[in-house]
Amino acid sequence: MGLRRSKTAHDILSYVHENPHAADTVEGIAKWWLRDQYLLTEVRQVLAQLVSEGLMIKVEGNNLQPIYKLNRKG
């Protein structure tokens, strides 16, 4: 991804910058943040990339589904 981010990555980062306390599962991000306009596979890939770049963090949720949120330390 590097300097040229996909539209999905851009939309996720825009959402968390406007809502810095937002946190959700892959399915929740696709449904609520992106309004179902993206495939879950693409959202998973983009989130993995954003986590590897330190822009988002992944934590274990209550139901063992990972939760993604803005890395406010990065």
Residue pairs with C-beta under 8 A, 6 or more apart in sequence:
1 9
1 46
1 49
1 53
5 13
6 42
6 46
8 34
8 38
8 42
8 43
8 46
9 46
9 49
9 50
11 33
11 34
12 29
12 33
12 34
12 43
12 46
12 47
12 50
12 56
13 50
13 55
15 22
15 33
15 34
16 22
16 56
16 69
16 70
17 70
20 70
20 72
21 69
22 33
22 69
22 70
23 59
23 67
23 68
23 69
24 32
24 33
24 67
24 68
24 69
25 61
25 65
25 66
25 67
25 68
26 40
26 43
26 44
26 47
26 65
26 66
26 68
27 40
27 65
29 43
29 47
29 68
30 36
30 38
30 39
30 40
30 43
34 43
47 56
47 58
47 68
50 56
50 68
51 57
51 58
51 68
54 71
54 74
55 70
55 71
55 74
56 68
56 69
56 70
56 71
57 68
57 69
57 70
57 71
58 66
58 67
58 68
59 66
59 67
59 69
60 66
60 67
61 67
